[in-house]
């Protein structure tokens, strides 16, 4: 541990006018510039504390015990031991998405680091500031095909903002500062530091006790170019059929309020990009749902008719737009606000492109649009209201379907009735979970996490665990298909170990639904490898010490969720669902052979 008593004494000698009662302690953020020699592992933990890190995710390993040991007698940073490193990375991703803060993965070299790649890829796609501390082979063993040795830096370069190694212990403080500087700046994302395992044991470093604002920018928000904002305001004020497309930048910068105010000012419809349905409160009268796979029919129809699209914090990705004009009209004017300038105009030509933070730019844009005194097209406003009413009626009608086995749409209708307003929802990839994007309501910021463009199965359950650590007072519910849940089902042990009362819903149809749909529509129902055999997932929960619920009647689903939320332990609700419910895939053309000429 850091010798804060010695630091206090040195500081008082250097500041004789300061009363003797002034002390420096681990929570004193005003302390900067005071060097202290300490063990390398202590230095790592102290720097993580300064960065506000409260949770580290991983599996104990001999290559980093010097970092773990200082945690023995402190409770401000908790090491969360998991059952598979993939789970650790996904938990860190989920934690950062909900908290908005950096998280840390700490695993052993070789196979432990390899197992992180899917989860760190998920964090990269989601722009989550996850810092990976990755031990590697000892320096004298490197480049000799030694035990658990491979090029970890090269492996992580495509899925991180930065991936680098250190080979001198005195560079450790600078390396950590650089990692957090990169992870939290601009469009955030993961960073990996490769630390040879022989660097830490017995080593000491000289650590300057700097607060983060001494070595990286504060949380400033780029407000965008004023001339471009003026131009965008003119375009929006003249729009007759405006639609606002809110993306991940709205989530990260908490710009939902500004989006709603702009919609009210201009008479615009609001739709969200794929996986970002929580960007705005879903009960706003102008909200029409999300775009992309299994998207809202009403939201899709509105943007098809748009003459002007305000794309806020979105790169207009494939999962949202399919890179064609099935949703985005070719003749629509697009005003795109993006923090990453490389994304502006990348997928669709823009009328105005503004580089900047979504919230900060929207604040300035609102001011300029007000000056224009726009007159919303009342016919368009009426049409938005009609679409919103049709969407509500459609979802209500799905709640009347009494099919047996249960259709996922009916299951979500029942769940929607009792879902807590402040719930955090994690949706896995796959068919059944994807229905939840448009069929559950999201009211609070940071309420929805999905696998986004990565589209990886096994995401939602460990991500939900990370979310629960980030927001222990909010209910957390994750949705899985029967196939996807087993990717990381071992982490139910982690949830039980840390007594995390989160709810897991498994919709069990006994198939790989998304892929079987392709075989149905493109390969004449020639099914190969599309069916699976499953255990009883409610019993699986009970074996580990959690609570299990098995629901075969749709009218019992709401009661099961209420009981699970109140049981005080990790739980699984298994819902057998209709294996024949397979809608036509949105990307069907990509697996079909072109017609013969």
C-alpha positions in Angstrom: 0.0 0.0 0.0 1.0 3.6 -0.5 2.7 5.2 2.5 0.3 8.2 2.8 1.6 9.0 6.2 5.0 9.7 4.8 3.5 11.7 1.9 1.5 13.8 4.4 4.7 14.6 6.3 6.6 15.6 3.2 3.7 17.7 2.0 3.4 19.6 5.3 7.2 20.2 5.3 6.8 21.7 1.8 3.8 23.8 2.9 4.5 25.2 6.4 1.6 27.6 6.2 -1.0 24.8 6.0 -2.6 23.7 9.3 -1.4 20.4 10.7 -4.9 18.9 10.4 -4.6 18.9 6.6 -4.0 15.3 5.6 -3.5 13.5 2.3 -5.3 10.3 2.0 -6.5 7.9 -0.7 -9.6 10.0 -1.4 -7.8 13.4 -1.6 -8.2 14.2 -5.3 -6.5 17.6 -5.0 -3.1 16.0 -4.4 -0.8 16.2 -7.4 2.9 16.1 -8.2 4.1 14.3 -5.1 6.4 11.4 -6.0 6.5 8.3 -3.8 8.5 5.1 -4.3 6.4 2.0 -4.0 6.1 -1.6 -5.2 5.0 -1.8 -8.8 1.8 -3.6 -8.0 0.9 -0.9 -5.5 1.5 1.7 -8.1 -0.8 0.0 -10.5 -3.6 -0.1 -8.0 -3.1 3.5 -6.8 -3.2 4.7 -10.4 -6.4 2.7 -11.1 -7.9 4.3 -8.0 -7.0 7.8 -9.2 -8.8 7.0 -12.5 -12.0 6.1 -10.5 -11.8 2.4 -11.3 -13.8 0.4 -8.8 -14.0 -3.0 -10.5 -11.5 -5.3 -12.2 -12.7 -8.4 -14.0 -10.6 -11.6 -14.6 -9.4 -14.9 -13.3 -6.6 -15.1 -10.8 -3.2 -16.0 -12.4 0.4 -16.3 -11.3 1.5 -13.7 -13.8 -0.1 -10.8 -12.0 -0.2 -11.6 -8.3 1.8 -8.5 -7.6 -1.2 -6.5 -8.8 -3.7 -8.6 -6.9 -1.9 -8.6 -3.6 -2.5 -4.9 -2.7 -6.2 -5.6 -3.0 -6.1 -7.9 0.1 -6.8 -5.2 2.6 -8.7 -2.5 0.7 -12.3 -2.3 -0.5 -12.2 0.6 -2.9 -11.3 -1.6 -5.8 -12.9 -5.0 -6.2 -11.5 -7.9 -8.2 -14.3 -9.9 -9.7 -13.2 -13.4 -10.3 -15.1 -15.1 -13.2 -15.2 -18.6 -14.7 -14.0 -17.8 -18.2 -12.0 -14.8 -19.5 -14.5 -14.1 -22.3 -17.0 -13.5 -19.5 -14.6 -11.1 -17.9 -14.3 -9.0 -21.0 -18.0 -8.9 -21.6 -18.7 -7.9 -18.0 -16.2 -5.1 -18.3 -17.9 -4.0 -21.5 -21.3 -4.1 -19.8 -20.0 -2.2 -16.8 -18.5 0.6 -18.8 -21.6 1.0 -21.0 -23.9 1.5 -18.0 -21.5 3.4 -15.8 -19.8 5.5 -18.5 -16.6 4.9 -16.6 -13.4 2.9 -17.5 -13.2 -0.7 -16.4 -10.3 -3.1 -16.3 -9.6 -6.7 -17.4 -6.8 -8.6 -15.7 -6.0 -12.1 -16.9 -3.0 -14.4 -17.3 -0.9 -14.5 -20.4 -1.4 -16.9 -23.3 -4.8 -18.6 -23.2 -6.2 -16.2 -20.7 -5.5 -13.3 -23.0 -6.7 -15.2 -26.1 -10.0 -15.8 -24.4 -10.6 -12.0 -24.0 -10.7 -11.3 -27.8 -14.5 -11.6 -28.4 -15.4 -9.5 -25.4 -12.8 -6.8 -26.2 -14.1 -6.9 -29.8 -17.5 -6.2 -28.3 -16.1 -3.3 -26.4 -14.5 -1.9 -29.5 -17.7 -2.0 -31.5 -19.5 -0.3 -28.5 -16.8 2.2 -27.8 -16.4 1.1 -24.2 -13.3 2.3 -22.3 -12.0 -1.1 -21.2 -8.3 -1.2 -20.3 -6.7 -4.7 -20.5 -3.7 -5.4 -18.4 -2.2 -8.4 -20.2 0.8 -10.2 -18.8 3.1 -11.8 -21.3 6.0 -14.2 -21.4 9.1 -13.2 -19.5 11.5 -11.0 -21.5 14.2 -13.7 -21.6 11.7 -16.2 -22.9 10.2 -14.1 -25.7 10.7 -14.9 -29.4 11.6 -18.5 -28.5 8.1 -20.1 -28.7 8.0 -20.4 -24.9 5.1 -21.5 -22.8 2.0 -19.4 -23.3 3.9 -17.0 -25.6 2.4 -15.3 -28.7 2.3 -11.8 -30.1 -0.4 -10.4 -27.9 0.1 -6.8 -29.1 -0.5 -7.8 -32.8 -3.6 -9.8 -31.8 -5.3 -6.9 -30.2 -4.4 -4.1 -32.6 -7.5 -4.6 -34.8 -9.9 -4.6 -31.8 -8.5 -1.8 -29.7 -7.8 1.9 -30.0 -4.2 1.1 -28.9 -2.2 -2.1 -28.2 1.3 -1.8 -26.9 4.0 -3.4 -24.7 6.4 -2.1 -22.1 9.7 -3.6 -21.4 11.0 -1.4 -18.5 9.3 -1.2 -15.2 9.9 2.6 -14.9 7.7 3.0 -18.0 4.7 1.5 -16.2 3.2 4.7 -14.8 3.4 6.4 -18.2 1.9 3.4 -19.9 -1.1 3.3 -17.7 -1.7 7.0 -18.1 -1.4 6.7 -21.8 -3.9 3.8 -21.8 -6.5 5.7 -19.9 -5.9 8.8 -22.0 -6.6 6.9 -25.2 -9.4 4.9 -23.9 -11.4 7.9 -22.6 -10.7 10.5 -25.3 -12.8 11.2 -28.4 -14.7 8.2 -29.5 -13.8 6.0 -26.6 -12.7 2.4 -26.8 -10.5 -0.4 -25.3 -6.8 -0.3 -24.9 -4.4 -3.2 -24.2 -1.1 -3.0 -22.3 1.3 -6.0 -22.6 3.4 -6.4 -19.4 6.1 -9.1 -19.4 5.5 -11.2 -16.3 9.0 -10.8 -15.0 8.7 -7.0 -14.7 6.5 -6.9 -11.6 8.0 -9.2 -9.0 10.1 -7.3 -6.5 10.1 -4.2 -8.6 9.6 -0.6 -7.4 8.7 2.5 -9.3 8.7 6.2 -8.6 5.1 7.3 -8.9 4.0 10.9 -9.1 0.6 11.1 -7.5 -1.1 12.9 -10.3 -4.8 13.3 -10.8 -6.1 12.3 -14.3 -6.6 15.9 -15.3 -2.8 16.4 -15.0 -2.1 14.0 -17.9 -5.2 13.9 -20.1 -7.8 16.3 -21.2 -10.8 16.9 -18.9 -14.2 15.9 -20.1 -14.6 18.7 -22.6 -17.3 18.6 -25.2 -16.5 19.6 -28.8 -19.3 22.0 -29.8 -18.7 21.9 -33.5 -18.1 24.5 -36.1 -20.4 27.5 -35.8 -20.7 28.1 -39.5 -21.8 24.5 -40.1 -24.3 24.7 -37.2 -25.8 27.8 -38.8 -26.1 26.0 -42.1 -27.6 22.9 -40.5 -30.2 25.1 -38.6 -31.3 26.6 -42.0 -31.7 23.1 -43.5 -33.7 21.8 -40.5 -35.9 24.9 -40.3 -36.9 24.4 -44.0 -37.6 20.7 -43.7 -41.2 19.5 -44.4 -40.8 15.9 -43.4 -37.9 15.8 -40.9 -36.8 12.7 -39.0 -34.2 12.5 -36.3 -32.1 9.3 -36.2 -30.5 9.0 -32.7 -27.5 6.8 -32.3 -24.9 5.7 -29.8 -23.4 9.2 -29.5 -26.7 10.3 -28.0 -26.4 7.5 -25.4 -22.8 8.2 -24.5 -23.2 12.0 -24.3 -26.7 11.9 -22.7 -28.3 14.0 -25.4 -31.7 12.4 -25.3 -33.3 15.6 -23.9 -31.9 17.7 -26.7 -33.1 15.2 -29.4 -36.6 15.4 -28.0 -36.6 19.2 -27.8 -35.5 19.4 -31.4 -38.2 17.0 -32.5 -40.8 19.2 -30.7 -39.4 22.4 -32.2 -39.3 21.1 -35.8 -42.1 18.6 -35.8 -39.7 15.7 -36.5 -40.2 12.0 -36.0 -37.7 10.2 -33.8 -36.2 6.8 -34.7 -33.1 5.2 -33.2 -30.3 3.2 -34.7 -30.0 -0.5 -34.2 -29.3 -1.4 -30.5 -29.8 2.2 -29.4 -33.5 2.3 -28.5 -32.8 3.8 -25.1 -31.3 7.0 -26.7 -34.6 8.8 -26.0 -37.5 8.0 -23.6 -39.8 5.6 -25.6 -42.9 7.3 -24.3 -42.2 10.5 -26.2 -45.1 11.1 -28.6 -42.7 11.5 -31.6 -40.8 8.3 -31.0 -41.6 5.6 -33.6 -39.1 2.8 -32.8 -35.7 1.6 -34.0 -34.4 0.8 -37.5 -32.5 -2.3 -38.7 -33.2 -5.9 -38.3 -36.7 -6.6 -36.9 -37.1 -2.8 -36.7 -40.3 -0.9 -36.2 -42.5 -0.9 -39.3 -43.8 2.5 -38.4 -40.3 4.0 -37.8 -39.1 2.5 -41.0 -42.0 4.0 -43.0 -41.4 7.5 -41.5 -37.8 7.6 -42.5 -38.6 6.3 -46.0 -40.7 9.4 -46.4 -38.3 11.9 -44.9 -37.0 14.8 -46.9 -34.5 15.7 -44.2 -32.7 13.4 -41.7 -30.8 14.7 -38.7 -28.4 11.8 -37.8 -27.2 12.5 -34.3 -24.3 10.4 -32.9 -24.6 7.7 -35.6 -22.3 6.5 -38.4 -25.4 5.1 -40.2 -24.0 1.6 -39.9 -25.0 -1.5 -41.8 -27.1 -2.9 -39.0 -29.2 0.3 -39.1 -29.3 1.1 -42.8 -28.0 -2.0 -44.7 -25.9 0.5 -46.7 -28.7 1.0 -49.3 -31.8 3.0 -49.8 -34.4 0.6 -48.4 -34.6 3.0 -45.4 -32.6 6.1 -46.2 -34.1 7.9 -49.2 -31.6 8.7 -51.9 -32.9 12.3 -52.2 -33.1 13.1 -48.5 -30.9 15.9 -47.1 -28.7 14.5 -44.3 -27.3 16.5 -41.4 -24.9 14.2 -39.6 -23.4 15.0 -36.2 -20.5 12.6 -35.2 -17.6 12.9 -32.8 -15.4 10.9 -35.2 -14.8 12.9 -38.4 -13.9 9.8 -40.4 -17.5 8.6 -40.0 -19.1 11.7 -41.5 -20.3 11.1 -45.0 -18.7 7.6 -45.0 -21.8 5.6 -45.8 -24.2 8.3 -47.2 -23.4 11.7 -48.7 -24.3 14.5 -46.3 -25.7 18.0 -46.8 -24.0 19.2 -43.6 -21.5 17.2 -41.6 -20.6 18.5 -38.1 -17.7 17.0 -36.0 -18.5 17.2 -32.3 -20.1 15.8 -29.2 -23.7 15.0 -29.8 -25.0 16.9 -26.7 -22.8 19.9 -27.2 -23.6 20.3 -30.9 -27.3 19.8 -30.3 -27.4 22.5 -27.7 -25.9 25.0 -30.2 -28.1 23.7 -33.0 -31.3 24.1 -30.9 -30.4 27.7 -30.2 -29.9 28.5 -33.9 -33.0 26.6 -35.0 -35.1 28.6 -32.5 -33.8 31.8 -34.0 -35.2 30.6 -37.4 -38.7 30.2 -35.8 -39.5 27.1 -37.8 -43.1 26.3 -38.6 -43.7 22.5 -38.3 -45.6 20.9 -41.1 -48.9 20.0 -39.3 -49.8 17.3 -41.9 -46.5 15.6 -41.1 -47.0 16.0 -37.3 -50.4 14.4 -37.7 -48.9 11.5 -39.6 -46.3 11.0 -36.9 -49.1 10.7 -34.4 -50.9 8.2 -36.6 -47.7 6.1 -36.9 -47.2 6.2 -33.1 -50.8 5.0 -32.6 -50.4 2.2 -35.1 -47.2 1.1 -33.5 -49.0 0.9 -30.1 -51.9 -1.0 -31.6 -49.6 -3.4 -33.3 -47.7 -4.3 -30.1 -51.0 -4.6 -28.2 -52.4 -7.0 -30.8 -49.4 -9.2 -30.4 -50.3 -9.5 -26.8 -53.6 -11.2 -27.8 -51.9 -14.1 -29.6 -52.7 -17.3 -27.8 -50.5 -19.7 -29.8 -49.0 -22.7 -28.1 -46.0 -22.9 -28.1 -45.7 -19.2 -27.1 -44.6 -16.7 -29.8 -41.7 -14.4 -28.7 -43.9 -11.4 -29.6 -46.5 -12.5 -27.0 -43.9 -13.2 -24.4 -42.5 -9.6 -24.8 -46.1 -8.2 -24.6 -46.5 -9.9 -21.2 -43.1 -8.9 -20.0 -43.7 -5.3 -21.0 -46.7 -5.0 -18.7 -44.6 -5.6 -15.5 -41.1 -4.4 -16.6 -39.8 -1.8 -14.1 -39.4 1.6 -15.6 -35.8 1.9 -14.6 -34.8 -1.6 -15.7 -31.5 -2.2 -17.5 -32.1 -4.7 -20.4 -29.3 -6.7 -22.1 -30.3 -8.4 -25.3 -28.3 -11.2 -26.9 -27.8 -11.7 -30.6 -30.1 -14.1 -32.3 -33.7 -14.1 -33.3 -35.7 -14.2 -30.0 -33.7 -11.6 -28.2 -33.8 -9.2 -31.2 -37.6 -9.1 -31.0 -37.0 -7.2 -27.7 -35.5 -4.2 -29.3 -38.8 -2.9 -30.6 -41.1 -4.7 -28.1 -39.7 -3.5 -24.8 -39.9 0.1 -23.6 -36.8 2.0 -22.5 -37.3 5.2 -20.5 -34.0 6.0 -18.7 -30.6 6.7 -20.3 -28.3 3.7 -20.4 -31.1 1.2 -20.2 -30.2 -1.1 -23.2 -27.1 -3.0 -24.1 -26.8 -5.3 -27.1 -24.1 -6.9 -29.2 -24.6 -4.2 -31.8 -22.8 -4.7 -35.1 -20.6 -7.5 -33.7 -23.8 -9.7 -33.5 -22.1 -12.2 -31.2 -24.0 -14.8 -29.2 -23.3 -15.2 -25.5 -23.0 -11.4 -25.0 -26.0 -10.5 -22.9 -25.6 -12.6 -19.8 -22.1 -11.6 -18.7 -22.7 -8.0 -19.9 -25.8 -8.0 -17.6 -23.5 -9.1 -14.7 -21.2 -6.1 -15.5 -24.3 -3.8 -15.7 -25.4 -5.0 -12.3 -22.1 -4.2 -10.7 -22.3 -0.7 -12.3 -25.9 -0.1 -11.2 -26.7 -2.4 -8.2 -29.9 -0.5 -7.3 -31.4 -0.9 -10.8 -33.2 -4.1 -11.9 -31.2 -5.9 -14.6 -32.8 -8.4 -17.0 -31.1 -10.1 -19.8 -32.7 -12.0 -22.8 -31.2 -15.0 -24.5 -32.1 -17.7 -27.0 -31.5 -21.2 -25.8 -28.4 -21.5 -28.0 -26.8 -18.2 -27.1 -27.2 -18.6 -23.3 -25.0 -21.7 -23.2 -22.0 -19.7 -24.7 -21.4 -18.2 -21.2 -23.8 -20.0 -18.9 -20.9 -20.8 -16.6 -21.0 -17.2 -15.4 -24.2 -18.0 -13.5 -21.8 -19.3 -10.9 -20.2 -15.8 -10.8 -23.6 -14.2 -10.3 -24.4 -16.6 -7.4 -20.9 -16.1 -5.9 -21.4 -12.4 -5.7 -25.1 -12.6 -4.8 -26.3 -10.5 -7.8 -30.1 -10.6 -8.1 -30.4 -10.3 -11.8 -33.0 -12.0 -14.0 -32.1 -14.1 -17.1 -34.9 -14.9 -19.6 -34.2 -17.9 -21.9 -36.6 -18.3 -24.8 -36.1 -21.9 -25.7 -37.2 -22.9 -29.3 -34.6 -25.7 -29.7 -33.1 -24.2 -32.9 -30.5 -21.8 -34.1 -33.3 -19.5 -35.2 -31.6 -16.9 -37.3 -29.6 -19.4 -39.3 -32.4 -21.8 -39.7 -34.5 -19.0 -41.2 -31.9 -18.7 -44.0 -32.1 -22.4 -44.7 -35.9 -22.1 -44.8 -36.1 -19.2 -47.3 -32.9 -19.6 -49.3 -32.3 -23.4 -49.3 -35.8 -24.9 -49.6 -36.0 -26.0 -46.0 -32.9 -28.2 -46.2 -31.9 -28.0 -42.6 -28.4 -28.9 -41.5 -27.1 -28.3 -38.0 -30.0 -26.0 -37.2 -31.6 -28.0 -34.3 -30.2 -28.3 -30.8 -31.0 -30.3 -27.6 -31.2 -28.3 -24.4 -31.4 -28.9 -20.6 -34.1 -27.4 -18.4 -32.6 -24.0 -17.8 -34.7 -23.3 -14.7 -33.2 -26.5 -13.2 -29.7 -25.2 -14.3 -30.3 -22.1 -12.1 -31.4 -24.2 -9.1 -28.3 -26.4 -9.3 -26.0 -23.4 -9.0 -28.0 -22.0 -6.0 -30.2 -19.6 -7.9 -34.0 -19.5 -8.6 -35.6 -21.1 -11.6 -39.0 -20.5 -13.2 -40.5 -22.5 -16.1 -43.4 -20.9 -17.9 -45.6 -22.6 -20.5 -48.7 -20.3 -20.4 -48.3 -16.7 -21.6 -50.6 -15.4 -18.9 -48.1 -16.6 -16.3 -45.1 -14.8 -17.8 -45.6 -11.5 -16.0 -46.0 -13.1 -12.6 -42.8 -15.1 -13.2 -40.9 -11.9 -13.9 -42.3 -10.2 -10.8 -41.3 -13.2 -8.6 -37.8 -13.4 -10.2 -37.2 -9.7 -9.6 -38.2 -10.0 -5.9 -36.5 -13.3 -5.1 -33.2 -11.7 -4.0 -30.9 -14.1 -6.0 -29.9 -14.8 -9.6 -32.7 -16.4 -11.5 -33.6 -17.9 -14.8 -37.0 -17.8 -16.4 -37.3 -20.4 -19.2 -40.1 -19.8 -21.8 -40.6 -22.6 -24.4 -41.3 -20.7 -27.7 -42.5 -21.5 -31.1 -39.7 -23.1 -33.2 -41.7 -22.2 -36.4 -41.5 -18.5 -35.7 -38.8 -17.5 -38.2 -39.3 -14.2 -40.1 -37.7 -13.7 -43.5 -34.1 -12.5 -42.9 -33.4 -8.9 -43.8 -30.1 -9.9 -45.4 -31.5 -12.9 -47.4 -30.1 -11.6 -50.7 -26.5 -12.0 -49.3 -26.8 -15.8 -49.1 -28.7 -16.3 -52.3 -27.0 -17.0 -55.6 -27.5 -14.3 -58.2 -30.0 -15.3 -61.0 -28.4 -17.1 -64.0 -28.2 -15.0 -67.1 
